[in-house]
Amino acid sequence: MTPESHSLTGTDDPSLGPPPGCPAHGKGPGGVRRLYGPEAEDLGAVYEKLRAEHGTVAPALLHEDVPIWVVLGHSENMHMVRTPSQYTRDTRLWTAKQDGTIKPDHPLSPHITWQPICCHAEGDEHLRLRGAVTGAMSTIDHRGIRRHINRATQHLVNQFCEEGRADLVSQFAEHLPMMVMCEILGMPDEYNDRIVQAARDMPTGTETAIASNAYIMDVLMRLTARRRAAPKDDFTSHLINHPARLTDEEVGQHLRVVLIVAYESTANLLANVLRVVFTDPGFRAQLNGGQMTVPQAVEQSLWDEPPFSTILGYFAKQETELGGQRIRKGDGLILGIAPGNVDPLVRPDLKANMQGNRSHLAFSGGPHECPGQDIGRAIADVGVDALLTRLPDIHLACAEDELRWRASISNRHLVELPARFAPKPQQDVKARPAHQVPSQRPSNWQVGRPQPQTAAPEPAAPVAAPTSAPAPTPEPAPRPGVFRRIQRWWRGN
């Protein structure tokens, strides 16, 4: 198929599609592959077929056979996101929206409906809105947040540590990001199971997604009103008070974007990292042996299993060419994060170690690169490390092939991640000990291997009542070594 023979703005004859039950039912009009339906349950395989058939940019069909280009090449994706003169995220320019091909009730409407937010803006308006978001993020106390992540992790582990088993998706990965984001936004009291479930449900396009969105927007608009009246030192207050002077509606909409994107991506990232630790012997051995740190493990996961596999979408502002394909003005394109990360030109050997390489597409790039990626990394780094330190013998409680996934065009995430470990007592997470996270793991730390129990420290002696004679001045404790102090600083203690 030549580029000219497939026009994403043309009108193909629907009768050309294969009848139901045909082996080619995964293809639509003109033989173009569908990104939905039974044949697209494994989108990774579909992307590789498209790469073999068309190269780095391939024609495809969204739900209801809406035409779209899928960008599969790493350099082609980077060119698209870094060239705002040719490509925009303003969905109003999409020909399929303008000519009515996409109906108001299209299953992907929540993803493609234009909103007055920085994600869809460009030019001066993008600079104004994006500047407010990044300005508010610059006020976040990253060391304080890392301490909060550790306390939140300990709180979650306390809820299942005595049982000796847990589902690390529903009991950990789906909760930790929301606990942290509620703290950052300034609404820790709003954290509960309902907001977690609403955040999980909202992007799915289910019948309840609209109600979930309404609930979250109600929470965020009430927060906006409170902070407008009485500002505090939190992200929401700084967003409101930024010189860009966002309206309440703009504040609420951007809070939703920050909350949902950060939550969904980090929940997936946590589950993916833990799954690989449990199921990949080589990965686990590098962690156990010290050849890989948890931050490096997180970065490897961002290459192999990015939290968002695609982003919909970008739109051509003019007729252009990309990856040898003729792109017409108004054509829509999908940012192919997952297929771009496995582009043979940048990763000829998918088993090669990618430690220290942050050129993956997990956080996009260009003007719309994720501004909160460091927060997501911190949640994964500290959360995974604290969990493995607290439960050093934790291991997968089922066969790897029994794990189930829920997939969509935007991502795929684990349904559950059952784990077992030796029961442990709860810890007091309200106290503020000198070391929120141990300075280093014991030398015999192993994932999936039980550890010897150490004796609990003796309780401190009661403080004696003051007497007339002054107590002798205790000798100062020796100052920690440089390495230990650096570790404390890195962990936010």
N, C-alpha and C positions, 0 to 999 in steps of 0.2 A: 504494500500500500504506500503510495507516494504521499507526501504532505498535502499536495493539492487535492488528492482524491478524498480526503477527510476534512471537511469544513465543520468546525464546531458551531458555526453560526448558520449552517444550512439546515434544510428540512428533509430528513431521510424518510423513505417510505416504510412505515411500521410493518407492512406485510413481508418485508425482507427478513424479519426475525424468524428464528427456528421455532417450530411448534413445541408445545410442552412435552417433556419427556425425551426430546431430541438430545443426543450426546453433546451438541453444541449449544445447549440451553444457557450456558454461562456467557454467551455472546448475544449482543443485541443487534439492532439495525446496522447493516453494512459489515457485520462480523466483528463489531467492536466489543471488547470484553467489558463485562459488568463488574462493578465494585460492590455489588450487593447480591443477595440471593444465595441459594444453596452452594453454587459453584464458587462463591467468594468467601466461604467460611474461613479459609486459610488465605488471607490477603497477601501474606508474605510470598506464597507460591504464585499468586496471580501477578504480583509485581515482577517476579523473575521471568514469568512468561512474557509479560509486556516488554521487559528489557531485551529479551532474546528476539522478539518480533520487531521492535521499533527503535531500540537504542535507549538513549538517556531521557527522552521525552516521548510519552506515548499517549495516544487517544484512549479514552475510557468513558464509561457511562455511570453516572450516579443513580440514585433511586429515581424511579419513574423515567429511566433512560434519558436523563439530562446529560448532555455531552460535557466533557471536562478533559483537560490535559493533566496527566500525572507526571511530575518531574521526578525522575529516578536517579539522575546523576548528581554526585556531590557538588561538583563545580557549577553545574547548571542551577542547582538550588541556591547556591551562594550568590550567583550572578543575579538571580531573580530577586532575592530579598535585599540585595545591596544596590539595586538600580531603580530607585523610585521614579526616575524620569520615564521609565517604560512600564513599570508594574505598580499597581496600587492595591490596597486592601479594601477600598470603597466598593462594597457589593452593588451599589446603585449603578455602576458602570457595566455590570455583567449583562451581556446581551440576553441571556436566558431569563434574567429578571425583567428586562425592558420589554421583551416580546411576549411575556406571559407563559413561557415554557415552564417556569417554576411557579406553581400555584401557591397561594397563601398557606394552604394546609400541607405543604410538602414536608416529608418526615425530617428533613434537615433544616427546616426554617429557623430553629433556635441558633443554628450555627451561621446562617447566611443572611439573617435580617440585619439591615444596617442600624447602627445605634450611634449616638453622639459621644463616642468614647475614643480614646487615643488609638485603640487597635484599628479603627476604621477611618481615622482622620489622616490628613497629610498636610504638608506645607506649614504655614504659620499656626493653623489650628492644632496640628499634631504637636508642634513644638510647645504650644501653650499647655495642652493637656498632659502630654508626656512629661514636661518639665515639672508639673505639679506632682505627679506620681513619683518621679525619681527624687524630687526635692524632699518629699515626705519620707521616702525610704532612707535618705541619707541621714535622717535623725534617729534611726533605729540603733539602739545600743546592742551591738552584736555580741559582746561578751556577756551582757545580761541575758540576752536571748538564749545563748548556749547554756547558761545555768538553768534557765527555765525549761529548756528542752530536756535536760537531764532530770530535773525534778518531775516533769510530766511523764517521762519514761518510767521512773521509779513508781509513780502513782499508778500507772497502767499495769506494770508488772505485779504490783501488790495485789491487784484484783484477781490474778490467776496463779501466782507463784506457789501457793500452798496446794494447788490441785495436781501439779505435776504434768499438766497438759494444757494446751491452749490452741486456739485458731488465731494465728498471728495476722490474719487479714482483718477479721471482724473485731478482734479484741486489742489490736495494736496498730497496724498500718492505717486503718480507717479512722483512728481516733487521735493519734499523736499530732498529725498536721493541723487538725481543727483546734486542738487545745492550744497549740502555739499561735495559730493565726488569730484566734479570739483574743489572746493576750496582746499581740502586736497591734491589732485594730482598736483595742481598748474596750473590749466587751467580754472579759473572762466569765462573767456571770451568765452569758448567753450560751456557753458551751453545754451541750447535752446531747443525748442520743438523737433527738429530733432534728437538730441542725446538721448532724453528721449524715443522717439518712437523706435529708433534703438535698444536701450538697452532692451526695452520690447519685441521687435520682434526677436532678435537674438537667444534666447534659445528655441524658439517655434518649430523650424524645418519646418517652412512654406517656400513657394517658395521664399519669399523675405529675408529670414534669412541670406543667403549668402551675399547679397548686404549690409544688415545691419552690418554684421560682418566686411566686407571690409571697410565700412565707419568708424566704430569705430576704427579699427586698423590703418587706415590712420591718424585719429586724434591723436591717442596715439603715433604713430611713429614720427609724426611731433613734438609732445611735447618732445619726447625723444631726438630728434636731437637738439631742442632749448636748453634743459637743459644740454645736453652734452657740448654744446658750451658756455653756460652762466648759471651756476648753481644758484639756489636760495634756500631759506629755505623752501622747500616743500618736500612732500613724494617722488616725482619723482627724484629730485636731490639727495636726500639721498640714494635712491635705486641705482642710477647710481654710486655714489661715495663710496658705501660700499666696504670694502676690498675683498668681494667675486668676484668683477670685472665682473659683468654681461655684456654680449654683448648687443648691441642695440636690437637685436631680443629677447633675454631673458627678457630685461627690458620691451619691448612692450607687450610681451605675459603675463608677470606677472601683468602689469598695467591692462590689459584686465580682467584677473581673479579677481583682487581686485575690479575693477569697477563694473563688471557685477554681481558678487556674492553679493557684498555689496548692490548694487542697488536693485536687484530682491528680496533678502531676506528682506531688510528693508522696501521696498514698500509694500510687503505683510504683514509684521508685523504691520505697521502703520494702514493699512486698517482693519486688524483683531482686533486690540485693540479697535479702534473706533467703529467697528460693535458691539462688545460685550458690550461696554459702552452704546450704544444706545438700545440694544435689551434684555439685561439680567438685570431684575430689581434688583436682589440680588447683582450683580456685581456693578451696578450703585449706589445702596444704600451704599455699603461699601466705595466707592470713596467719595460720598457726605457726609457721616458721619465721614470720617476720619479714618475708620478702615483699609483702604487700600490706599497706596500711588500710584502714577502713575508708578514708577519703579516696584512695586509689581504687579500691573495690567499687565504690560508688561511681567513679568516673568510667570504669570498665563497663558497668551496667548501663550507663548512659549511651555507650556505643552499641552494646548488644541488644538491649531491650529498652529503648527510650520511652519515657512515660507517655508521650503523645507520638503515635506513629505517623500521623499526617496532620496538617493544618489546612483548613479550607477557609478562604482561599485567597489567591492573588488574581488580579485581573489586568489584562493588557490595555494600556492607555493608547496604544498606537499599533499599527501593523509592524511586526518584528519577526525575528528568527531566534529560536532557542533549541539547541541540541539537534540541529538539522531539520527542525520542523517549522513550518510556516504558521506563525501565531497571528491571528487576525485581531483587529481592535475589538474589544469587548469579550474576547475569549476568557474563560475561567481556567485557572491552573491550581493544582494541589501541591503544596509544599510537602515533598516526600521525605520526611525525616528518617523513618526506618529504612526504606530502600536506599536513600542517599548514604546512610551510615554503612551499608554493605556494598557500596559501589566497588566493583573489582579494581577500578583505577586507583582507589585510595586504600583498599583493603584486599589485596590479592589473596591473602591468607587470613581467613576469618578467625582462626585460632591464635593468631599472633597477639602478643600482649600489647595493649594500648596504654599502659601506664604513663602518666605524664602528658598525654596527648589530649588536649581539649578542643580539637577542631571538629568534633562531632556536631550534628545539627540539632541536638536535643533541645536547645534553648533558642532555636531559630538564629537570626542574625540581622544585620542591617538596622534600619531605624526602628524596627519592631522587635528587636531582640528582647527576650524576657528580662525585665529590670530587677526581678526578685530572685534570680537564680542562686545567689549566694545564701539566701534564707533556706531555699529548698535543699541545697547541699548541706547546710548546717544541721537541719532536721534529720537528714539521713545519716550524716557522719556521727553526730552525737547519739542519736537514737539507737542505731545499730550497735555502736560500740558499747553503750551503757547496757543494752539488753544482753549482749553476749558476755559482758563482764559479770553481770548479775546472775546469769544462768549459763555457765560455761559448758555444761554438758548437753545443752539443748540440741535436738536433732529432729529430722522429719519423721512424722508418725505414720506415713503411708508410703507406698511405692511412688516413684516419680511419675510414672505413667498414669497414676490415678488422679493427679492434679487436674482441675478443671478451670477453663478460662471463659471469660465473657468478652466477646470481641465486638467492635464497631469500626467504622471507617476511621475514627479519630484515634482509637487506642484499643488495647486489650489489657485486661487485668485479671489477676487470679481471683477465683470465687472464694477459695479458702486455702490456708496453708497450715495444716495440722502439725503440731509439734509436741514432743514429750521431753521431760527433764526430771531430775530428782527434785521433789518438793522442797521449797525454800521458805523460811519465815518471812513475814512482811518486814519492811523497813520503815522507819519514821521519816517521811518525806517533808514534814513540816519543819524539822530541825534544819539549821544551816551549818552543817559541819565544815571543817576547814577544807576538805577535799570533796567536792561534789561528785567527781569521777575519780576512781583510783588513778594514781599517777602513772602506773603501768600495769599490764597484766602479769600475773605470775608466770614464771618461765615455763610451767607445764600446762598452760592454757590450751585447751583443744576443743574445737567445736565437735559436739557429738560424743565427747568422752567425759565420764564423770570425774569430778575433782575431789581430792581429799578435803574433808571438812576441817576448818580451823576452829579453834576454841573461841567462843564469844568473849569479847573484852570484859573484864570485871567492871562492875558499876563504880562510878567515881565516888570517893569518900565524901560524906556530907561536909559542908563548909562549917567550920567551927565558929562559935559565936565570938564576936570581937572581945578582946581583953584589953586591959590597960597597957600591957607591954606590946610594942609593935612586933608584928610577925617578921621573921627574917626574910630578907629579899631573896627570892629564888634566883638561881643562876639562869641567864637567858638560854633558851633552847638554841641548839646549833642551827645556823642558817642553811636551808636546803641547797643542794648543789645546783650548778647552772642548768644541767640537763633537766632536773626535776622542776626547776622554776619555769623553764621554757615549756615543759609539758603542761604545767598548771595554767600558764598563760594561754596556750593553744586550746585547752579545754574550757577556757572561760572562767577559771576559778581565781 
